[in-house]
């Protein structure tokens, strides 16, 4: 198995602040990143690899929440059309405020509103629209992914020699020197854990019981630096 398709393929890494199954969304055989992380979504290309790392790993070790090889990059308008017309993507249109669906800006194709559909993500209004649509621009789609979520089934922790992969923002250039080590680690780890296929191999966090405990991406980004992971 080859993780990186060519020498130009980049490795993006970041901290997954709140993994409730919205961003990333690992359901129905696909992993999508449609909301949050606008800098990554704006510049990532097909064949790049995105790694989400746990916010609360112990010590300096970082547990992998998910790793995906990008198979497709769609604009938000293209993604909306896909979700409206194709299975299983229509399941990504949220039906209520407890739904993990990430196709929340369903009306932008008609230029009707900047108001999102109610969803578990809590995204809504101008600030989230700016982050998700205007700055992020694209939706990343993968069928070649491993999603471990909370680690309830498999805990995959970065080893010491690649634990220095930057865990913030879109540090693809800084990560370039660790590509081969990371690829070797993932391949061997999947073999060790006897994980033979891509897909969802764990669960996200339970949804927060109170809306006060739920933050949108823009709310998380606006917190003081001392509270960051």
Number of C-alpha atoms within 10 A of each C-alpha: 7 9 21 17 13 10 8 11 20 24 26 26 23 20 23 24 20 20 22 21 22 26 23 29 23 28 19 14 13 19 29 25 24 28 29 24 21 23 16 23 25 19 13 23 20 16 21 22 25 24 21 25 26 24 19 14 13 9 6 11 17 24 24 26 27 26 24 28 26 23 17 16 22 17 16 23 19 14 21 23 15 17 19 17 11 10 11 14 20 16 18 23 21 22 15 12 14 14 18 27 27 28 28 27 24 24 16 17 14 8 8 9 14 18 17 20 22 20 21 25 28 21 26 19 12 13 15 22 22 15 19 28 23 14 16 22 20 27 27 27 24 24 18 18 26 25 26 23 28 21 20 12 11 17 15 17 17 19 14 10 10 17 16 15 24 17 21 15 14 21 17 21 10 14 19 17 13 16 20 11 12 21 15 14 15 18 14 12 14 16 11 9 11 9 14 8 11 17 22 19 19 19 18 20 14 10 18 13 8 7 11 7 8 17 17 18 22 18 13 14 13 8 10 8 8 6 7 12 13
